[in-house]
Amino acid sequence: MKIGIFSSKPYDRAHLDVANKARHEIIYFEPGLAPETVPLTKGLDVVCAFVNDDLSAPVIKQMAENGVRCIVLRCAGFNNVDLHAAGEAGIPVMRVPKYSPYAVAEHAFALILALNRKIFRAYNRVRDSNFSLDGLLGFDLHGKTLALIGMGTIGTVAAKIGIGFGMRVLAYDPTPHSECLALGVEFGSINEIVTEAHIISLHCPLTHETKYLVNESLLSKMRSGVMLINTSRGGLIDTAALIEGLKRGHIGGVGLDVYEEEEELFFEDLSGTIIQDDVFARLLTFPNVLVTAHQAFFTHEAMERISAVTIGNVTAFEEGRALENEVKG
């Protein structure tokens, strides 16, 4: 089949070519999928998209007119896809539901540790021959309370890591998992768990129900000095409310691997330009905010799994087999 890979980077090409083994014809497009680039889909059987590609109704309609028969996502999230439009066009949408939960959960704790122990500030000091410890005081994770919002595979791994540090782990999920209960994870409502937590980490998908889940109201219920971590989707947090919480000193630290308007920023080298996003620029002024550019998934193991499942999804569609990883509206 003829596959168009949008938002492709050298690392995508390296892993997808290995997984493909020359079975399908792959065309790589560096630009993301958008109304301006959808003409490139003409003649393609399959479109492969990433987290910030535009798969809105107008784009899907044009893709269908161009002959596209299948959409594969090389990610777990699908909030950027109009599933209703895809269903009406008769185009199945498949994703990679599980690649490496360890990659994302471990990155969440990398953010926690770096923020708590001021690693980024200490690194810069030492390079300037400044060996003072003033301003670098952290706290023991042992004995602290960790709240996890969303207890899928990634949340479960995060719970295990937290327990390994000797933390009390609280969780919210519509369906409490027996495995987590057996580990000693305590389930409760969102309002209950955020009031007790020293650290809160988000591991839920972005849906209409979870949009701005972390808003002014929920932030006000959190204890003073709380640390907030988001490695899921930027739209889970009302950034304006978060900034106000930081300005008041109510939020002690923020670690973000995702940002609501990241499609104009992440995955590109903008070091020679002036960032036009004033909200993002304001976030970067806080000394207790650490931002990484959507790299939590980015490990060798995860990239290999993403590529293998993506190609497998295409092959299943080609062979008329059951589409195990299909998502529907």
N, C-alpha and C positions, 0 to 999 in steps of 0.2 A: 504494500500500500504506500501511497505517497503522503508523507507526513511533513507538515510545516511546524517547526519548533520556534515559537516566538519568545522574545526576551531571553535569547540564548547567550550564554557566556562561554568562554573557553572550557571551563570546568564542566559545563553541561555537555558540551560536544564530546569531551574525552570519555565521560562515563556512558553517555547514550550510545556512542559508536561501539563501545565494548559490549553493551547489553544487546544491541541490535544484531550484531554479527552479520551485517550486510543483508539481512532478510528483507527489510523494508527500505524504500527510498526516502531518505531524510534530507530536507532542505532547512537550513538554519537561518533564522532571521534575528538579527540583533535587536531591532526595535520591538517594543511591546505591541500587543494586539490592541487596536483602537480604531475608531471610525476612519482615521486617516490612513491606516495600514491594512484595513480589511480587504482592499483590492488584491493584496498579495495572496489571499486565500484561494483565488480562482484556480481551478485545476487540482486542488488538494483533496485527498480523501479524508484526511484526519488533520485537525488542528490541535497542537499541544501547547497549552498555556500555563502561565505561572501565576503567582499570588496577586500581582498587581495588574494583570492584563484585563482589558475591558471586554467582558462577555455579557453586555447588556442586550436588551431585546433588539435594538436597531442593528447592532453588530452581528448578532446571531441570524437575524433575518437576511442580511447581506451574505453571510457565509453560506446559508442554505441555498440562496440563489446562485452562488458561485460553485455549488456542487459538493460542499463539505458534508460528510455523512456521519462524522463522529468527532466528539471533543474529548480529549484526555488531559487531565490536570496532573502536573508533576508536583503535587502538594496534597495535603489532607483537607485544607479548608476550601470551601466553594461559595463563600459569601459574595464573590465578584461575578457569579454566574446567575443569569436569569433562567432558572430551571423551567419555569412555566413557558417561556419563549422557546427554549430548547425542545420541550415536549411537544409543543404545537408544530414545530418544524420537523419533528420526527428524528431529532439528532440526540442520540444517547450521550450522556456525560459520565465519565469515569474519573476516579481520583486515586490517590495513593493513601489509603486510610491509616496505614501503619508503616513507618519506615524505620525510625530509631527513636523510641520514646526516651532512651537514655541520653541521646544528644540534646534534646530540648530540656529535659529535667536537670541534667548536669549543668547546662548553660545558665539556667535559673539560679542554681546555687553558686555558680561562678560570679554572677552579678551580686548575689547576697554577700558573698565573702569579700569581694572587691569593694563594695560600698561600706560594709561594716568595718573593715580593717584599713580603709582609705588607701588601697593598694596603688591606684592611679596617681594619687597625690604623693605618696611615698616614693614611687618610681621616679617621678619628675624631680623631686627634691634631691634624691641621691645623685642623679645625673648632673645636678648643679652643685654637688659637693655640700649639700645642706643635710646634715644628719640629725637635726632636731626632731624630737618626737612630739612637740607641741601640735595639737590639733589632729593627732592621728589615733586618739583613744577609741577603741571599739568595745565590743561586749562579747561574752561567751554565748555561742549558740546553744550550748548545753543548758537545759532547763528552761529555755525560752519557748514561747508558744508560736507555732506556725499554722496559719490558716490557708487551706487550699480550696480555691473555688473551681470546681470541675474535677471529677475523679475518674476520668477515662484512663487509658493506658499511661499517658504522660503523668497525670496527677498521681497515679498509683506509684510510679517510680519515684516521683518527688517525695511522696510520703515515706517511702522506704529510706531515702537518703536522709530526710529529716529525723526519722527515728534513729538512724545510724549516728547522728550527731547528738543524740540524747534529748531531742526536742519533744514537747507535747504537740501532737498533730491533730488539728481540728479540720473538718472538711464540710463543704456543702456540695451536694449533687442530688438531682431529682431521684436517683436510685442508689441508695447506699450499697456498696459492694461488699460481699461477704469476705473477700480476701483482705480488704482494708480493715474491716471490723476485727478480723482475726489478728491483724497486726497491732491493734489497739488504737486505731484512728477513731476519733469521736465525731460523729455527724451531728449537724445542727442546721438551723436556718442561717442565711447570710448575715442577718442582723446580729444573731447570737455570736457567731464565730469572729466577726470582725471587731467586736468590742473587746475581745479577750486577747487578740493576736498581737504579738510584737512584729511579726512579719506576715505579709499577705501575698500570696502568689496566685496569679490567674492562669488557669489551664482549661478554659471552656471555649467553645466555638463562638463566632460572631453570628448572631441571628437577630431577627426583629425583636425578640424577647430580651436578648443580652446587650443590645446596643446601649452604650452609656450605662452599663451596669454599675460601674463605679462613677457616681455622680456626687453632687454637692451634699445630698442627703446621706448617702452611705459614708462619704468621707468624714462627715461630722460625727458619725458613730464610732469611728476608729479612735484608738487611744492616741494620746499625744506622743509624737516621736515614732510612729509606726513606719515601717519600711514596706513599700509597695513594689512588687515585681510583676512585669507583664511580658511573657514570651509567646502570647497567643495571637491576638489581633488588636490593632491599635484602637479600633472603634469600641472596645469594651470600656474605655476610659474617656470621660469628658475632660479633655485636656485643659480647657479654660478653668474648670473647677479645681483640677489638680494644681494648676499654677497658683491659684488663690490660696490653696492649702499650704503650698510650699512657702509662699510669701508670708503667711501668718506664723510659720514655724510649726504648724500642727503636724506636717508630714516630715518625718526625720530623714528619709532617703527614698529615692525612686530609681529603679533599674528597668529600663525599657529596651526591649529588642524589636519592638514594633511601634508604629506611630500611625495615627489615623490618616494623615495625608502623605504617607511615605512614598506613594507611587511617583511623586515628582522628585524624590530625593534618593531613596535607597537603591543599591545595586549599581550606582554610577559614581564615577570620579568627578566630583564637583569642586575639587580643591582650588581650581583657578577661577571660580565664579563667586558671585555674591548670592548667598541664600536669600530668596525672596519671601520665604515663609516666616513671618514675624513670630508666630506662636512657637514654632520649633526653635527659632533663634533665642527666644526668651527662655525656653527650657534649658538650653545649653549654658545659660549664665549662672545657673545654680550650682554651687560646689558639691551639693549632695545629690546630684542627678547624674546617672551614668547611662549613656545611650550606646547601644550597638546596632548595626544596620541589618537587622533581620538575618542574623547568622546563627541562631540557636540550632537550626537544623543541619548546619554545615559541617558534617564529619564525613570521613571516607566511607564509613559503614552506611550512613544515611544516604549518601549520594549513590552508592552502589544499589541499594534497595530501591530508591526512588526510580532510578533508571530501569532496573529490571522489571518492576511492577508496571511502569509506564509502557514499556515495549510489550509486556505480557497482555496488558489491556487492549492494545491495538491488535495483537495477534488473535485474542479471543473474539474480538469483533469481526475480524477478517474471516475466521473459521466458523462463525455462526454459533459459537459456544455461549453458555450462560455468562452474563456480564456481572461477575461477583462484586465488582467495585463500583457499580453504577449508582448514581445518586439521582433522585427524582424529586420534583417539586410537589 
